[in-house]
Amino acid sequence: MVVSSDGVGQLPIKLIAPITDWKEYYTGNIWHVKIEPDTTNNLTKVSAVDVLQLRGMDVQRLIRKVGECSSEFMEEIATAIAAVVEYF
């Protein structure tokens, strides 16, 4: 999942968080954000965005857009990132 804004920086790099399949034991983790599949995100199963594994990625490696998420969900992602870096 791309979590960086298009307006950040001039380098051709995006900040991304990997998406993995959901495990029930992720429930207590502040760094796993649960995401339900729907027609907007085009996921096929309940998944988790792992914000503990944020990384920069060259835009050339981003081959195709799979789906989108709501601004409310991006707020959840931002909150999880803030919690991981203890920005409160």
C-alpha positions in Angstrom: 0.0 0.0 0.0 1.4 3.4 -1.0 1.2 5.6 2.1 3.2 8.7 1.0 1.7 11.7 -0.7 2.4 12.7 -4.3 3.5 16.1 -3.0 6.4 14.8 -0.9 9.8 15.2 -2.2 11.1 15.3 -5.8 12.7 11.8 -5.8 10.9 9.1 -7.7 10.3 7.2 -4.5 7.1 6.2 -2.7 6.7 5.1 0.9 5.0 1.8 1.0 3.6 -0.6 3.6 3.2 -4.3 2.7 -0.2 -6.0 2.8 -0.4 -9.6 4.1 -3.1 -12.0 5.0 -4.9 -11.4 8.3 -4.1 -13.6 11.3 -6.2 -13.4 14.4 -3.2 -13.0 16.6 -2.5 -9.7 14.8 -5.5 -8.2 16.7 -3.5 -6.7 19.6 -0.7 -5.4 17.4 -0.7 -1.6 16.8 1.3 -2.0 13.6 -1.2 -4.4 11.9 -4.2 -2.6 10.5 -7.0 -4.9 9.4 -8.5 -4.3 6.0 -11.6 -6.0 4.7 -12.0 -6.9 1.0 -14.4 -4.8 -1.1 -14.9 -3.7 -4.6 -12.8 -0.5 -4.1 -9.6 -2.1 -2.7 -10.0 -5.3 -4.9 -8.6 -7.5 -2.2 -9.8 -11.1 -2.2 -9.5 -11.9 1.5 -9.2 -10.2 4.9 -5.8 -8.7 5.0 -3.5 -6.6 7.2 -1.3 -3.5 6.4 2.0 -3.9 8.2 3.1 -0.4 9.1 6.1 -1.7 11.0 7.7 -2.6 7.6 7.5 0.8 5.9 10.1 1.2 3.2 10.9 3.5 0.3 10.4 2.0 -3.1 11.3 3.4 -6.6 8.2 4.2 -8.5 9.5 2.1 -11.4 8.8 -1.0 -9.3 5.1 0.0 -8.9 3.7 -1.9 -11.9 0.0 -1.4 -11.7 -2.6 0.0 -9.3 -4.7 -2.8 -7.7 -7.2 -0.7 -5.8 -7.9 2.3 -3.5 -8.9 2.9 0.1 -10.9 5.5 1.8 -9.5 8.6 3.5 -10.9 7.2 6.8 -8.8 4.0 6.3 -5.7 6.1 5.5 -6.3 7.9 8.8 -6.1 4.5 10.5 -2.8 3.9 8.7 -1.5 7.3 9.8 -2.5 6.7 13.4 -0.8 3.3 13.4 2.4 4.8 11.9 2.3 7.6 14.6 1.9 4.9 17.3 4.9 2.9 16.0 7.2 5.9 16.0 5.7 7.1 19.3 4.5 10.4 17.8 1.8 11.5 20.2 
